[in-house]
Amino acid sequence: MDLKSLFFVLFIIVTVTAHKKSYKGYKVYNVIPNTKDKVNVLKDVESNGIGEFWMEPYNVNHAVKVMVAKEKQSIFLEQMEKTGIETVEVIKDLQNVIDNQQKPATTSRSNEAFHSMTWNEYHNLDEINAWLDELVENYPDIVTEVSMGVSVENRDIKGIKINYNPNNNYIGMLEGTLHAREWISPAVVTWIIKEFLTSNDPEIRALAENFEWHIFPVVNPDGYEYSFTDDRMWRKNRNTMYNTTCPGTTNDDMSNGVDLNRNFGFKWMTVGASDNPCTNTFAGPQAFSEIESRNIAQYVLNLQSQGEIIYYIAFHSFTQLIVIPYSHVDSAGLLEAENYGDMFEIGIRAAEKAKERFGTEYRVGASVDVLYPMSGTSFDWVKHEVGVPFTCLIELRDLGQYGFLLPQEQIIPNSLEIMDFMLEMDRVTKNLKYYNDASFINHSIFVISFAVYIARLL
Ligand SMILES: [Zn+2]
């Protein structure tokens, strides 16, 4: 190879690899602010570009995880020590954990595969979308391709409709991956699709068949793709319109995105959201400023005009929670949904069922009780605007040991317990009479007709 070609090859290698953000030397710390003042000091950590939160600091005595770059660690630790906030290092080298999460799957592919999809590793957007196409092709009578429209970078927000019975009036909707880095979300959602199409369990069959299901594994396709190609820890969408200089850092890329789960038009920007593009909870300049949140909302409104939405579930990670509307709190206190009691009962009983399988605990409650108050979220908007009987946001595994970097080996266990959750959710919702079970009616009609037939014979 001559010198010119060598330079060319080196140039290609550098340009191909340089744009992917390295987290080498980054650490994740656990901190617990025990006073309101300490909470406020923590909030400045992100806006000053010193660290990024894995969960927001809001409540006194609530643990918060903060990710800090190598060169910022001494200033971070110094500030924490000065304020009297104790820090515990939970991840020593973030890049190591990232690499581990993406190592090629070691277990055999055969027993977990369904067409081109597997659940022993994480899959990128193209793989997920190609799989959805295969399902449409292979189940033409049951599976239909659906779309919410496009993202800000013009990617299709693609989903599928599963409908076994054209007379179904009841609708269930699953929203995956509103936040890009929460990779367990599309993994669990695709598992549910597979179960709905292949399971022989009569209860899963009934859940699949009694509803027209609208399932979107990835509603933030730009962010999800970006979390594979450029920045594993990306959360928001990829709208570059609000780009600005972020203080204390050379990384202005942080401002290229809006937190879609703060952008919906219910109680927008009132609490637990930020007007600063350099934060992970930037709510956008106004409610529904983002094409993705507008498209989700429009899709839900269209659906509601075609039938009755019974379930709307948004899948996130992490911290193992079943979050029930509403998430907002103000001087008047917590805003409770009108059937909060029923939703709480559904959530509690379903979470108990989920725990039976592997002992995994999911706490249940309004966001202010189990997480932190927030506003402008999709599931609150759906509850308020459409009045869906059971709406929740599920924070999947784990409790923070790996956080967003949940190992591949946990995809299937997490999916299994969530399927248990959904079955119990449906049992309780049905018992509370939020919908009439068609198979039960058919069964009753059969029993009555049979009794009449016998009576005539006598
Ligand atoms: Zn999330």
Boltz pocket constraint, residues with backbone or C-beta under 6 A from the ligand:
constraints:
  - pocket:
      binder: B
      contacts: [[A, 178], [A, 179], [A, 182], [A, 315], [A, 316], [A, 317]]
      max_distance: 6.0
